[in-house]
Amino acid sequence: MATVIQQIINKIPKSKQISNQSYEGANIILYTKSKEFFNNGTSTIRELVNEFKKRIELRLDPSLLKTEKKAEEIVMELVPKSAGVTRVLFEPARSVMIIDAKNPNEVIGQKGSLIRKIKEETLWSPDVRRDAIIQSKITDLIRRVLHEDSAERRKFLNKVGERIYEFKRARDDSEMWVRISFLGAAQQVGRSAFLMQTPESNILIDCGINPASNDSSTYPRINVPEFDMAELDAVVISHAHLDHCGFLPYIFKYGYDGPIYCTAPTRDIMAMSQLDYTSIAVAQGNKGIYSSKEVKKTVKNTIALKYGSVTDITPDVRLTLHNAGHILGSAMCHFNIGDGFHNLLYSGDYKVVNTKLLNGSHYTFPRVETFMTESTYGHPERVSPDRAVSEREFKEHAMKVINRKGKLLIPVLGVGRAQEIMVLVAELFKEKKIKDIPVYVDGMVWDITAIHTAYPEFLSTELRDQINAGKNPFAAEFFKQVGSGKERQLVIDGGPAIIIATSGMLVGGPSVQYLKKLHDNPKNSVAFVVYQFYNSPGDRMQKGERTVMLDGEQLNVKMEVSSFSLSGHADFKELMDYMQKLKPRPRKVIVIHGEKSATISLARHIHKRFRIETISPKPIDCLRLR
Ligand SMILES: [Zn+2]
């Protein structure tokens, strides 16, 4: 039987000179030697898309492209200065040219008129991306890494496509099955990793570590008999927190060479967090389980998806990512298995209500039979005050510490809460409640904030509108980057300030350095705003302990310790509200990603209120979904 790609080519007349073809993941790319067809073939391609229900793209044969130098000159000549083009990257083997610009709309032009002209004159297939407003070396690096070897990238994407379109044996429902193994995050928070298997597919959903532990329980249980690295087809990552992606580069070290699916911001933030994770390990004198080499490989093998776009990832599984409202780019992952045989929704981490940073999570789906939900706050007593109340309390606390000339230290995860705190602090300045004090941003936070400015389409509606109107709160002048130990000492020796620093649980990172220097002055305060893993130093301080071991040093904490409910996780009430809102109502709910008692509690409450079968699996359990 002819492959899909061959069937498509057979429909195109010889005169159109199709010279080559390849897959790019689930997309089909045709190359032509006819400039006429390249420029005017849109309607032919559209008819083929309708007939085959596949994404098909037409590009010019690489041998006929204008030189890179000439093409770049044409772009610079045609595009107005105000578009702020920062770089033009070329992938000659794929005939693709990437234009990075501060104002992408000005490169695209009215109804796409300018981008069409660029295509006609350069003969390259242009792709326009938004560049970060805040400069960051590492975002620059990630963008370059993705495009540095286009022949290799083309080969990789083609291999992924061949696997997706491999001949699929027709199966009736009696021969189909779906099962899932819990390699981590079962009756615990940390090391999220789930192996989903069907007769055709082996898919790993998330691949995290437990950042709060430092022994064999740090990593997912990939030593279960059903896990075979050589058989793994795809990895899907819900979001960029290390407990969901921190183990990922490791599997590349041990032979995995397939695709990773996630959103573009997840790809970028993930690379940064993984690099940070390796450098902290090295700084603490450990070897680290992988190096920057594997992180680079992870970036190269990522296929970025937009929210809502349905993509084949294996012969019998289709994936769609939706906004989860947890951190930038975080996704709920919907799997359509075996052409509707079973539909699984994996929540990742999620937030139901709108926050300053993000819109609340998506809740309507075409079909859902099994819902796998996080339960970080699965206890009924874990109900936070109204978001607006917490925000006000946080702002009042910040004012109080600044007014008594203290320093306010806010340990953050780098991604998510850090940016939300920045938006709240920017409001304090805007409302003139504080002025003339510096707000220091330390650790990875700065680079991750830069990424936020590159993807406004993933931010809350309000923030997106502000940024599009040229009012970017992250670019305010009172935010100061701290880049070195020397600069950090100046902050410690200086006057009143707000300090936003990683890590969020006081496990390594600059927040530990600050706490060691600021802890004995009662004018200072540490404010916890993120979830504290059980028994981490932050968790113990929150519970009232004032003698803590940090970095091998015993501290007698005299600074004020306070906590604010600004979590990116749904609280108990939101989790129950989400079950009510979720359309359609699932038949089975699997409760994961919570401490044991939280998963059991949430499972019980959902069962009692909605009369749905609930399960709270144990580690290395394996469950047949259908
Ligand atoms: Zn998370």
Residues whose N, C-alpha, C, O or C-beta is under 5 A from the ligand:
A	BS01	ZN	H241 D349
